[in-house]
Amino acid sequence: MVILRWIERNSLPVSAWEDPEKVDQVLRAIDTRLDGKQAAAWSRKHNRRILNVAMKYATRRRILRINPLPKGKESRPP
């Protein structure tokens, strides 16, 4: 129960995925190490794959209307 309360306090609502700026912030965060440097290429790719699987699941379950993650060349935020 304690963990679930922590997640609830520290997570954005699902509706945040409809805001392109929030999506870009998440993508920048998963591409960055805790020390602020860019993560290794394999790590960035792995993290984005996991996030994409979660977004596909959310769209299949109709939690989200569409997968908010950019496709192809758009996949890297400025």
HULIN-V888756 format. One record per pair of residues at least 4 apart in sequence whose C-alpha atoms are under 7 Angstrom apart, sorted by sequence separation. I is the first residue (numbers start at 0). GAP is how many residues later the second one is. D is the distance in Angstrom with one decimal. If there is no record, write none. Layout:
# HULIN-V888756
I;GAP;D / I;GAP;D
This chain:
# HULIN-V888756
0;4;6.3 / 1;4;6.3 / 2;4;6.2 / 3;4;6.1 / 4;4;6.2 / 5;4;6.1 / 6;4;5.7 / 11;4;6.3 / 18;4;6.5 / 19;4;6.2 / 20;4;6.2 / 21;4;6.3 / 22;4;6.3 / 23;4;6.1 / 24;4;6.1 / 25;4;6.3 / 26;4;6.3 / 27;4;6.4 / 31;4;5.8 / 32;4;5.4 / 38;4;6.3 / 39;4;6.3 / 40;4;6.2 / 41;4;6.0 / 42;4;6.1 / 43;4;6.1 / 44;4;6.2 / 45;4;6.4 / 46;4;6.2 / 47;4;6.0 / 48;4;6.2 / 49;4;6.4 / 50;4;6.2 / 51;4;6.1 / 52;4;6.2 / 53;4;6.2 / 54;4;6.2 / 55;4;6.2 / 56;4;6.1 / 57;4;6.0 / 58;4;5.8 / 69;4;5.3 / 70;4;5.4 / 16;5;6.7 / 31;5;5.7 / 32;5;5.9 / 38;5;6.2 / 57;5;5.0 / 58;5;4.8 / 69;5;4.8 / 15;6;6.4 / 16;6;6.0 / 31;6;4.6 / 32;6;5.2 / 57;6;5.5 / 58;6;5.8 / 30;7;6.1 / 31;7;5.0 / 58;7;5.8 / 30;8;5.5 / 58;8;6.2 / 55;11;6.2 / 54;12;5.6 / 30;13;5.1 / 29;14;6.6 / 29;17;6.5 / 27;49;6.9 / 17;50;6.7 / 16;51;6.3 / 23;53;5.7
